[in-house]
Amino acid sequence: MPSRDEGATLRIALLGGFRLAAGDGLVRIPAGSERLLAYVALRPGGVARSAVAENLWPDVSEARAHAALRSALNRLRSAGCRRVLEVGPAELALAEGVAVDLHGLRSLARAVLDGPEPPCPGTRDPGTREIEGLSQDLLPGWCDEWALREAEEWRQLRLHALEALAHRFVRARHFAHAVSAAGAAVRADPLRESARAALITAHLAEGNQSEALREFRQYRALLRSELGLHPTPELLGLVAGLRPAAPGIDGHQRRGHAAVTARRP
């Protein structure tokens, strides 16, 4: 790590891809050591060395897995990353003061789901940072079994939080943020009906019937082509009142008016 960053705050990003930053710059570390840091960073508090070795090197013997762990720790030290981990004889943990983006957003998501009111975002642009954070995948492209498990757990948590945020923003009449939160959930899982329902609800609350109907039709077509399914009655109920004007009403009135006009002298 460059000497100019010796006193800088260390930050580990797991959302949108792995990154280790010190101050305003990124820190380069050996590729294999990224997995080690990511695994430890996912678990606040600390993790047993045996669990790290077993999960990061599952296809080798216990002795070789522990040897690989020692090598990864040595590579971190050689790269100047001594301040990132606290290394004990039986446990590894992030050093005090190392920030991890996932931890704050995971707490935010749980607060959104458990609390009676939405969190208080920044006053100038409420909700934007929260929505952007909840829109990011955890360690995208990583294929390790432990990484895939964590990524799926995070995906479920953030999707539920985005949907809850969308409904709360609707109640607060913050329609732009409601559409943004629900849209992020739809992009993360286009076949998820609860996400699509949140987006349709946001459009309807803002009075945008055409956008609500377009979202419904797109979802209905996607669901049919991908899974051979139909929307649930609950989703159908959201758009049940969105019908074109009946020809027997408007059309009859227009024809009647035209006939009266034609008979006039």
Legacy VTK file of the C-alpha trace (Angstrom):
# vtk DataFile Version 3.0
C-alpha trace
ASCII
DATASET POLYDATA
POINTS 265 float
0.000 0.000 0.000
1.458 3.405 -0.913
2.922 5.338 2.018
0.668 8.331 1.330
-2.288 6.137 2.308
-0.853 4.908 5.613
-3.325 7.006 7.602
-6.223 6.763 5.169
-9.483 5.040 5.970
-9.700 1.630 4.371
-12.940 0.679 2.621
-13.972 -2.637 1.114
-16.680 -2.636 -1.556
-18.516 -5.884 -2.189
-21.471 -4.444 -4.112
-21.035 -4.049 -7.854
-17.669 -5.811 -7.701
-14.815 -6.177 -5.219
-12.689 -3.107 -4.484
-10.304 -2.122 -1.722
-9.808 1.620 -1.340
-7.576 3.745 0.853
-8.403 7.424 0.914
-9.273 8.437 -2.630
-7.376 5.654 -4.374
-7.799 1.965 -5.056
-5.378 -0.539 -3.556
-4.138 -3.333 -5.784
-3.954 -6.727 -4.144
-3.283 -10.219 -5.509
-6.352 -11.704 -7.171
-6.413 -14.751 -4.899
-6.320 -12.560 -1.816
-9.474 -10.755 -2.925
-11.445 -13.905 -2.144
-9.953 -14.028 1.337
-10.779 -10.404 2.093
-14.270 -10.710 0.645
-15.062 -13.813 2.688
-13.964 -12.178 5.940
-15.625 -8.863 5.073
-18.993 -10.581 4.625
-18.975 -11.572 8.283
-18.862 -8.760 10.840
-17.003 -9.713 13.987
-14.711 -12.475 12.829
-14.550 -15.952 11.360
-12.640 -19.103 12.285
-9.571 -19.824 10.209
-10.833 -23.381 9.689
-14.071 -22.043 8.145
-12.110 -19.738 5.835
-9.854 -22.560 4.665
-12.728 -24.996 4.199
-14.882 -22.616 2.167
-12.184 -20.976 0.059
-10.407 -24.227 -0.833
-13.143 -26.875 -0.616
-11.595 -29.349 -3.084
-8.305 -30.008 -1.317
-7.293 -31.673 1.917
-7.534 -29.782 5.207
-3.749 -29.481 5.427
-3.465 -28.047 1.916
-6.371 -25.667 2.537
-4.657 -24.253 5.622
-1.403 -23.956 3.695
-3.229 -22.040 0.947
-4.703 -19.737 3.589
-1.257 -18.998 5.010
0.002 -18.225 1.504
-2.899 -15.840 0.862
-2.185 -14.029 4.140
1.505 -13.737 3.245
0.607 -12.286 -0.173
-1.553 -9.673 1.539
1.294 -8.716 3.839
3.700 -8.556 0.895
1.283 -6.221 -0.889
1.374 -3.855 2.095
-2.119 -4.667 3.343
-1.231 -5.369 6.957
-3.842 -2.932 8.243
-6.790 -4.724 6.636
-6.992 -7.906 8.712
-6.515 -8.863 12.332
-4.887 -12.284 12.162
-5.188 -14.505 15.223
-4.150 -18.097 15.809
-7.747 -19.350 15.412
-9.689 -16.453 13.901
-9.529 -13.765 11.225
-11.361 -10.446 11.361
-11.305 -7.111 9.634
-9.132 -4.577 11.389
-10.912 -1.938 13.407
-12.044 0.986 11.252
-12.182 -0.905 7.942
-15.536 0.000 6.377
-17.611 -2.408 4.254
-20.355 -1.061 2.015
-22.597 -4.105 2.440
-22.916 -3.758 6.205
-24.596 -0.358 6.177
-26.934 -1.210 3.320
-27.865 -4.552 4.849
-28.823 -2.735 8.070
-30.759 -0.160 6.043
-32.683 -2.863 4.181
-33.661 -4.572 7.421
-34.696 -1.254 8.940
-36.904 -0.545 5.924
-38.602 -3.913 6.323
-38.900 -3.852 10.117
-39.483 -0.179 10.895
-42.831 1.659 10.785
-41.460 4.490 8.640
-38.908 4.733 5.816
-35.384 5.850 6.670
-34.618 9.534 6.527
-32.495 10.038 3.387
-30.632 13.221 2.516
-32.707 16.372 2.363
-31.662 17.544 -1.098
-32.242 14.284 -2.927
-34.100 11.909 -0.597
-33.792 8.231 -1.370
-31.294 8.360 -4.229
-28.269 6.923 -2.431
-30.316 4.238 -0.744
-31.904 3.150 -4.005
-28.551 3.105 -5.814
-26.995 0.979 -3.082
-29.883 -1.471 -2.964
-29.740 -1.771 -6.764
-26.286 -3.384 -6.802
-25.497 -7.095 -6.913
-23.148 -8.656 -4.399
-19.849 -9.807 -5.935
-21.246 -10.160 -9.459
-19.483 -12.771 -11.557
-18.085 -14.701 -8.588
-18.884 -18.412 -8.875
-17.676 -19.734 -5.516
-20.464 -21.570 -3.727
-20.203 -19.370 -0.630
-20.309 -16.224 -2.773
-23.381 -17.420 -4.663
-25.184 -18.176 -1.387
-24.411 -14.738 -0.010
-25.369 -13.070 -3.289
-28.768 -14.776 -3.352
-29.457 -13.880 0.275
-28.592 -10.255 -0.475
-30.709 -10.270 -3.644
-33.790 -11.384 -1.745
-33.223 -8.855 1.028
-32.662 -5.921 -1.300
-35.620 -6.772 -3.536
-37.978 -6.850 -0.566
-36.486 -3.588 0.684
-36.826 -1.869 -2.698
-40.471 -2.920 -2.947
-41.152 -1.704 0.591
-39.415 1.596 -0.163
-41.500 2.034 -3.313
-44.764 1.610 -1.411
-43.625 3.964 1.344
-42.554 6.602 -1.149
-46.005 6.317 -2.759
-47.650 6.987 0.599
-45.351 9.980 1.063
-46.209 11.143 -2.499
-42.536 10.972 -3.541
-43.499 9.424 -6.850
-40.162 9.781 -8.671
-38.391 7.838 -5.935
-41.204 5.299 -5.805
-40.822 4.625 -9.530
-37.028 4.504 -9.178
-37.104 1.994 -6.299
-39.701 -0.248 -7.945
-37.903 0.005 -11.300
-34.661 -1.141 -9.680
-36.468 -4.201 -8.306
-37.950 -4.962 -11.741
-34.554 -4.695 -13.425
-33.069 -7.060 -10.850
-35.792 -9.651 -11.485
-38.105 -8.899 -14.443
-40.283 -11.941 -13.665
-40.916 -10.980 -10.036
-44.593 -10.053 -9.810
-44.379 -8.172 -6.511
-41.748 -5.866 -8.024
-43.883 -5.247 -11.102
-46.931 -4.615 -8.892
-44.975 -2.000 -6.935
-44.022 -0.232 -10.171
-47.580 -0.326 -11.537
-48.875 1.000 -8.206
-46.385 3.886 -8.332
-47.445 4.821 -11.873
-51.132 4.695 -10.940
-50.582 6.796 -7.816
-48.957 9.461 -9.976
-51.852 9.306 -12.447
-49.865 7.727 -15.269
-52.397 5.151 -16.454
-50.728 4.551 -19.793
-47.388 3.710 -18.166
-49.083 1.407 -15.674
-50.909 -0.406 -18.462
-47.744 -0.668 -20.562
-45.851 -2.222 -17.625
-48.656 -4.707 -17.094
-48.756 -5.726 -20.751
-44.977 -6.115 -20.925
-44.994 -8.276 -17.814
-47.916 -10.399 -19.014
-46.145 -11.085 -22.330
-42.824 -11.859 -20.608
-44.446 -14.175 -18.089
-46.284 -16.042 -20.832
-43.224 -16.415 -23.088
-40.737 -17.345 -20.353
-42.818 -19.513 -18.019
-46.177 -20.099 -19.701
-47.916 -18.447 -16.739
-50.510 -15.713 -16.334
-50.514 -12.783 -13.880
-52.201 -13.444 -10.565
-55.687 -12.073 -9.800
-54.048 -9.570 -7.453
-52.029 -8.014 -10.276
-55.007 -8.141 -12.626
-56.978 -6.243 -10.012
-54.516 -3.346 -10.123
-55.278 -2.674 -13.779
-58.879 -3.874 -13.858
-60.185 -0.331 -14.190
-57.805 0.587 -17.002
-60.064 -0.047 -19.972
-60.415 1.952 -23.172
-63.640 3.951 -23.347
-66.470 1.628 -24.373
-67.441 2.170 -28.041
-71.084 1.728 -27.085
-70.862 4.867 -24.972
-68.488 7.368 -26.537
-68.940 5.996 -30.051
-72.762 6.081 -29.793
-72.676 9.637 -28.513
-70.423 10.741 -31.355
-72.614 9.035 -33.977
-75.746 10.520 -32.431
-74.210 13.976 -32.456
-73.178 13.567 -36.098
-76.700 12.454 -37.058
-78.294 15.434 -35.326
-75.840 17.772 -37.014
-76.611 16.227 -40.427
-80.363 16.782 -39.971
-79.909 20.410 -39.133
-80.806 22.780 -41.968
LINES 1 266
265 0 1 2 3 4 5 6 7 8 9 10 11 12 13 14 15 16 17 18 19 20 21 22 23 24 25 26 27 28 29 30 31 32 33 34 35 36 37 38 39 40 41 42 43 44 45 46 47 48 49 50 51 52 53 54 55 56 57 58 59 60 61 62 63 64 65 66 67 68 69 70 71 72 73 74 75 76 77 78 79 80 81 82 83 84 85 86 87 88 89 90 91 92 93 94 95 96 97 98 99 100 101 102 103 104 105 106 107 108 109 110 111 112 113 114 115 116 117 118 119 120 121 122 123 124 125 126 127 128 129 130 131 132 133 134 135 136 137 138 139 140 141 142 143 144 145 146 147 148 149 150 151 152 153 154 155 156 157 158 159 160 161 162 163 164 165 166 167 168 169 170 171 172 173 174 175 176 177 178 179 180 181 182 183 184 185 186 187 188 189 190 191 192 193 194 195 196 197 198 199 200 201 202 203 204 205 206 207 208 209 210 211 212 213 214 215 216 217 218 219 220 221 222 223 224 225 226 227 228 229 230 231 232 233 234 235 236 237 238 239 240 241 242 243 244 245 246 247 248 249 250 251 252 253 254 255 256 257 258 259 260 261 262 263 264
